[in-house]
């Protein structure tokens, strides 16, 4: 990925939305653009920049043209503590609303930057629909960045269009999603909240989908070998240009030790305890367990997970987020951690883990995941099958793709899509179901062997697609060439 001197270097601005599932893949995409010759600027706030600035500085020191441009987040105006500038740091629906308001208030600052930076193209997260107008004023293309799968995009489109869930007797009754090449059944209660119950956010997402239709095209962190059927369906159904340029995480971290600290401010220790523990385990014998950055689990569910993992009889490494002030949970988990140390069957990592490094370790044989799209792509890139446990947003769609289309996942039996800030107090999945799913995935029997075989094939495809001549590589080069041609045409028009 060498930068070439180019007479018509593109100035591309990336505008990520401050939530981990949105920001991480867009920053990775921005880095890939820079490594292929574009002059890249990422617009974000101070606190959000801290999570990825080290990687940007490293790229810049290697000669790539990439930098961050900071805007001031209006924390004091909204009564928010300093540093609370992204959805991950919110602790209630009200705080989430205030952060969203703050993001909206940044529009004028950002639009001025678009002008000052002489952008040739704006790559904006789907949740910034107003950037369509900004790009139109400047006479430049706006690319709609979709942070989930083609499968999710297509299923959402057909559910919005046909509304099959509105003709049922109950929220738990299954129905087929129309228009898909596979027979996919789902229940109303597994749909996203904004689809089930009309709200101001439902109206806002209508604007978001309209902005997709009026954009120059859409960028997807996906690849043809993973969901080519749904890429074709998207193109034929929506008639919108699109480019699959993923998996960007695998691409940008190829041969890069920096992946150890992705999304984390401090460097990890040289030989952490988790690595020593994994090194002592047999190949493909350990299940990695992580529920992502936003998932908040009640104490009752934490207890069920612990017993389920223990009862499965399989080794596991579990990332647990500490909750301030929850003494019962802390006491329970400390006792559990001690018991696992004594049995050497499990290892707990508190708060944050270098997921990319762990997934690449030969001892890891699978992952229990919340089905966030980034985690799915990282698992696929490492050739790992999954135990699927969706919680909210698009995660139930992603589970269907993994378990029923790709056939590399075992559902744990999650039934209800809840807002991530509203998890309740009860356990929704019991220890017996957890243990059963883990056993199915990790034992060396025919069903498990087939899943592992398919997952490894997709892992090889993920690596191949980002190499020269691969489908994602070719898509990126074609897009950059197209954007350069547009820049040259605009320059000629100005001369005439």
PyMOL commands that set and color helices and strands:
alter all, ss='L'
color gray80, all
select helices_A, chain A and resi 20-35+46-49+53-61+76-78+87-89+93-105+107-116+131-138+150-162+164-167+188-190+193-196+200-213+224-238+248-252+257-261+273-279+299-312+327-343+355-359+373-381+395-405+431-442+446-465+471-495
alter helices_A, ss='H'
color red, helices_A
select strands_A, chain A and resi 11-15+39-45+66-71+121-125+141-146+174-176+185-187+217-220+242-244+286-290+315-320+346-350+364-369+385-388+409-411
alter strands_A, ss='S'
color yellow, strands_A
deselect
rebuild
show_as cartoon
